[in-house]
Amino acid sequence: MSRRVRDRQVGLFIGLLFLALTLSALQINPRTAASSPAVSAQQQSDEDQERQLFAKEFLQTRATGMQKRTTQTQRSTSGRIQSTTDTPSMLGITLWRLRPADQKDDTQARLLEQESDSEVILIGERVGAETMFQEGQKVRLGVESPRSGYLYVIDREHYADGTYSEPYLIFPTLKTRGGDNSVVAGRLVEIPDQDDRPFYFKMNRHRPDQTGEVLTFIVTPQAIPNLELSRKALKLTNDQFAQWEQKWKAPTRRVELANHAGKAYTKIEMTAGANKTTLLGPTDLPPQIIFRLTGKATGAVMVTLPLMYSTSSAEK
């Protein structure tokens, strides 16, 4: 056999080997690619299951809270506050973006805004935590704690360079509920209150580089002492806020209810928000956003929720 023939055979063998390896890779890659949608589907299923578990657990705390208060009413002569150490460390928050009411909205859940020469009928609509707000939009907050305690809400402006403004305690104030910030399972605390004027926050930048409002919610078992409340938001020091974070901040898990964003404010929510003795029950809608403590308990619940501005300046 000549050298030229042998070289051709060797070349043909190498070519066939390369072709075989290529075909083998092509056979493996489709299976690998196919596994990616399967993993995504499993992750989605796990997230859906977690949402359902969080919502179920939160709604159960409403029923448990009702039972405890019934028992406490039957026994109560001592005036002692019942322990809530066996209650899950959770916090529920609902964001309502206000819009003009239309015919399909519940007439008994509408909010009337008095303007200088007219009246505007508004309705709240649930929005998700990732909503990008336009300047000028009107927003209300609903907060619900399964644990009895005292609610505090702090607002800080967030800027494009990653810095924050000084913190302001926007709840409680003497303007809203006379400063009453107590919470129990099933009680819906609306901020601002329906009787406040205005009964909403208006999303407005105070600096061109402001990217959002960062809200911090704290529920403590005892009232925080030495806060000089007035009808206006109370300016806190950065050191004071940092001390609260060091004392109460712990890892949390946040879930958001699927298929609930866009739902309109209901008569039941409006009644519960207006009267602190009217409590939400286990069959009523759960909060839109639910936080659950995952780290070591600190005796309080402290969570943060940013409200981000859209880069578009156009109002909806």
C-alpha positions in Angstrom: 0.0 0.0 0.0 1.4 3.3 -1.0 2.1 6.1 1.5 -0.5 8.3 -0.3 -3.2 5.7 0.2 -2.3 5.3 3.9 -2.5 9.1 4.4 -5.9 9.2 2.8 -7.2 6.4 5.0 -5.8 8.1 8.1 -7.5 11.3 7.1 -10.8 9.6 6.4 -10.6 7.9 9.8 -10.0 11.2 11.6 -12.8 12.8 9.6 -15.3 10.1 10.6 -14.2 10.3 14.2 -14.8 14.0 14.3 -18.2 13.6 12.6 -19.2 11.0 15.2 -18.2 13.3 18.1 -20.1 16.1 16.6 -23.3 14.0 16.2 -22.9 12.8 19.7 -22.8 16.4 21.0 -25.8 17.3 18.9 -27.7 14.4 20.5 -26.8 15.5 24.0 -27.5 19.2 23.6 -31.2 19.0 22.9 -31.7 16.9 26.0 -29.7 19.5 28.0 -31.7 22.3 26.5 -35.0 20.5 27.2 -34.1 20.2 30.8 -34.1 24.0 31.2 -37.8 24.5 30.7 -38.4 21.6 33.0 -36.3 23.3 35.8 -38.2 26.6 35.2 -41.5 24.8 35.4 -40.5 23.1 38.7 -39.3 26.5 40.1 -42.6 28.1 39.2 -44.5 25.2 40.8 -42.5 25.6 44.0 -43.1 29.4 44.0 -46.8 28.8 43.5 -46.9 26.3 46.3 -45.0 28.7 48.6 -47.5 31.5 47.9 -50.4 29.2 48.7 -48.8 28.1 52.0 -48.0 31.7 53.1 -51.6 32.8 52.3 -53.1 29.8 54.0 -51.0 30.4 57.1 -51.7 34.1 57.2 -55.5 33.5 56.9 -55.3 30.9 59.7 -53.8 33.5 62.0 -57.0 35.5 61.5 -59.1 32.6 62.6 -56.8 31.8 65.6 -56.8 35.5 66.6 -60.6 35.5 66.7 -60.6 32.4 68.9 -58.0 33.9 71.2 -59.9 37.2 71.6 -63.2 35.3 72.3 -61.5 33.3 75.0 -59.8 36.4 76.4 -63.2 38.2 76.5 -64.7 35.3 78.4 -61.9 35.2 80.9 -60.6 38.7 81.0 -60.7 40.4 84.4 -56.9 40.6 85.0 -56.2 43.0 82.1 -53.1 41.0 81.1 -52.0 41.0 77.5 -52.0 37.5 76.0 -48.7 36.2 74.7 -48.3 35.8 70.9 -45.1 33.9 70.9 -46.8 31.0 69.2 -48.0 33.2 66.3 -46.0 33.2 63.1 -43.7 36.2 62.6 -45.4 37.5 59.5 -46.6 40.9 58.1 -49.1 41.5 55.3 -49.0 44.7 53.1 -51.4 45.7 50.4 -50.6 48.6 48.0 -53.7 50.3 46.5 -53.2 52.6 43.6 -56.1 55.0 43.2 -57.9 55.5 39.9 -61.2 57.0 38.9 -64.1 54.6 39.7 -66.1 53.1 36.9 -69.5 51.4 36.7 -68.2 47.9 37.5 -66.7 49.0 40.8 -68.4 48.4 44.1 -70.3 51.6 44.9 -69.8 51.0 48.7 -66.0 50.8 48.4 -65.5 54.2 46.7 -63.6 57.1 48.1 -64.8 60.6 47.6 -62.1 63.3 47.0 -63.2 66.9 47.5 -61.4 69.3 45.2 -61.8 73.0 45.1 -64.6 73.1 42.6 -65.6 69.4 42.1 -65.8 66.0 43.5 -63.8 63.0 42.3 -64.8 59.4 43.0 -61.8 57.1 43.3 -61.3 53.4 43.9 -58.3 51.5 45.1 -56.7 48.9 42.9 -54.2 46.3 44.2 -50.7 46.6 42.6 -47.7 44.4 43.0 -44.4 45.1 44.8 -42.6 45.5 41.5 -44.9 48.2 40.2 -43.1 51.2 38.8 -45.1 54.3 39.8 -45.6 57.4 37.7 -45.2 60.8 39.4 -48.5 62.1 40.6 -50.1 58.7 41.2 -52.0 58.3 44.4 -51.3 55.4 46.7 -52.7 54.0 49.9 -51.2 51.3 52.2 -53.0 48.5 54.0 -51.0 46.7 56.8 -52.0 43.7 58.8 -50.1 41.9 61.5 -50.9 38.4 62.8 -49.1 39.3 66.1 -50.4 41.8 68.5 -48.2 44.8 69.0 -47.5 48.3 67.8 -46.9 49.3 64.1 -44.3 51.9 62.9 -43.7 52.9 59.3 -40.6 54.8 58.2 -40.1 56.5 54.9 -36.7 57.3 53.2 -36.1 58.6 49.8 -33.7 56.6 47.7 -31.4 58.2 45.2 -29.6 57.1 42.0 -26.2 57.0 43.7 -27.5 54.4 46.3 -27.8 56.9 49.2 -30.9 57.7 51.2 -32.6 60.7 52.7 -33.0 61.1 56.5 -35.7 58.8 57.8 -39.2 60.1 58.7 -41.7 58.2 60.9 -44.9 58.6 58.8 -46.9 56.3 61.1 -48.1 56.8 63.8 -49.0 60.4 63.8 -51.6 62.2 65.9 -53.4 63.0 62.6 -54.2 59.4 61.9 -56.3 57.5 64.4 -55.2 59.9 67.1 -51.8 58.2 67.2 -53.3 54.7 67.9 -50.9 52.3 66.3 -51.9 49.0 68.0 -52.4 46.0 65.8 -54.0 42.5 66.3 -54.7 39.7 63.9 -57.4 40.7 61.4 -57.1 44.4 62.0 -56.5 46.3 58.8 -54.5 49.5 59.4 -54.8 51.9 56.4 -52.2 54.6 55.9 -53.4 57.3 55.4 -56.7 56.7 57.2 -60.0 57.2 55.3 -60.7 60.2 57.5 -57.3 61.9 56.7 -57.2 64.7 54.1 -55.8 63.7 51.8 -56.4 60.0 52.3 -53.6 59.0 50.0 -49.9 59.6 49.4 -49.0 61.3 46.1 -45.9 59.9 44.4 -43.7 62.9 43.8 -39.9 63.1 43.5 -38.3 65.7 45.7 -35.0 65.5 43.7 -34.4 64.8 40.1 -32.1 61.8 41.0 -34.7 60.3 43.3 -35.5 56.7 42.2 -38.0 55.7 44.9 -39.5 55.7 48.4 -38.2 53.0 50.7 -40.8 52.1 53.4 -39.7 50.2 56.5 -42.4 48.5 58.6 -41.8 47.5 62.2 -44.2 45.7 64.6 -42.9 45.6 68.2 -44.4 43.8 71.2 -44.3 47.0 73.3 -44.6 50.6 72.2 -41.4 52.4 71.4 -40.8 54.9 74.2 -39.9 58.6 74.0 -41.3 59.4 70.5 -42.7 62.9 70.4 -45.6 62.4 68.0 -47.4 65.3 66.3 -49.8 65.7 63.4 -46.8 65.6 61.0 -44.2 63.0 60.2 -41.5 62.7 62.8 -37.9 63.2 61.6 -35.6 60.5 63.0 -31.9 60.6 63.1 -29.8 58.1 61.0 -28.3 56.8 64.2 -31.7 56.1 65.7 -32.8 54.2 62.6 -29.6 52.3 62.5 -30.1 51.2 66.1 -33.6 49.9 65.3 -32.2 48.0 62.3 -29.4 46.5 64.5 -32.0 45.5 67.1 -34.8 44.2 65.0 -33.7 43.5 61.4 -33.7 39.8 60.5 -33.9 37.8 57.2 -37.4 37.5 55.8 -39.0 35.8 52.8 -41.4 37.8 50.7 -44.1 36.3 48.5 -46.8 38.0 46.4 -50.2 36.6 45.7 -50.7 35.5 42.1 -53.8 36.7 40.2 -54.7 39.3 42.8 -53.0 42.4 41.4 -55.6 44.5 39.7 -58.4 43.5 42.1 -60.4 46.5 43.3 -60.7 47.7 46.9 -63.7 45.9 48.5 -66.5 46.9 50.8 -65.2 44.5 53.5 -61.7 46.1 53.3 -63.2 49.5 53.5 -65.3 48.7 56.6 -62.4 47.0 58.3 -60.1 49.9 57.6 -62.6 52.4 58.9 -63.4 50.6 62.2 -60.7 49.0 64.2 -63.3 46.7 65.9 -64.2 45.2 62.5 -61.7 42.5 61.8 -60.9 40.7 58.6 -61.7 36.9 58.7 -60.2 33.8 57.2 -62.5 33.9 54.2 -61.6 37.5 53.2 -58.9 38.3 50.7 -55.3 38.0 52.2 -52.8 40.8 51.8 -51.2 41.2 48.4 -47.7 41.0 49.8 -46.7 38.7 52.7 -43.4 38.7 54.6 -42.4 35.9 56.9 -39.4 35.9 59.2 -36.9 33.2 58.2 -34.0 34.1 60.5 -33.6 34.2 64.3 -36.5 35.9 66.1 -35.8 39.3 67.4 -39.0 39.9 69.3 -40.2 42.2 66.5 -40.9 42.1 62.8 -39.0 44.6 60.6 -39.4 44.5 56.8 -38.6 46.9 53.9 -40.6 47.6 50.8 -39.4 49.9 48.1 -41.8 51.9 45.9 -39.9 52.7 42.7 -40.5 55.5 40.2 -40.8 54.8 36.6 -38.2 56.3 34.4 -41.0 57.7 32.2 -42.3 61.1 33.4 -45.7 60.6 31.8 -48.6 60.1 34.2 -51.1 57.3 33.8 
